[in-house]
Structures are given as structure tokens and as C-alpha cells.
């Protein structure tokens, strides 16, 4: 399996970003997917999951109401949408095929700063 995250950038507080994760060499259409982040001074944090057919999405309390996740199974791609970004959202964001984050990509850097 290969996972490639992209879309990270420098954004001001209150701004938005849309990330992408392309997954190859994997039965993406039949698999639930997860998003994680690693923020400065903290460990790996689970932030969101979406089931294989997009009928169930879950979010950590820290991002609920601000982040949403979608997927396009025809393109093997996951799309986390991040709105109302806060400084504490700064970190490296990963997609993962498992709920522990062990099988994840290289990540994409999101920096929220004024």
C-alpha cells in the first residue's frame, strides 16, 4: 500500500484548507480510512474516520464541527476539509488505513499562524 498526502500549507487562524490523500496498491473502495495528526510536543492523535461507503464519519472532539472528511472511491482519494483553523491545529497530517495509524503516509504539514 502507498499513501500520499498533500495540500498542507501556511494559513491564518480562521482559515480553511482542503487536504488530499491518494491511496494506491490497496482495496480502497472496501476499506474504512482514518486521519491522524501529530502536533508539536504531542503524540499521534486520531482525528477522523470515514467508512468504506461514506455512510459513517466520526470526529475527535478537538475538531468536531470544524473538520469534515469525504472520499472519492473512483479516484482512491480521501479529502479532509478543515475550516475555522486554530493555531493549535498546526502539525503534520496523515491518512492511514488502520485505526492505530501504523500504516500511514509521509504526511503533509499544516501551519496555522498569523
Buried (B, 14 or more C-beta within 10 A) or exposed (E): EEBBBEBBBEBEEEEEBEBBBBBEEBEBEEBBBBBBBBBEEEEBBBBBBBEBEEEEBBBBEBBEEBBBBEBEBEEBBBBBBBBEBEEEBBBBBBBBBEEEBEBBBEBBEBBBEE
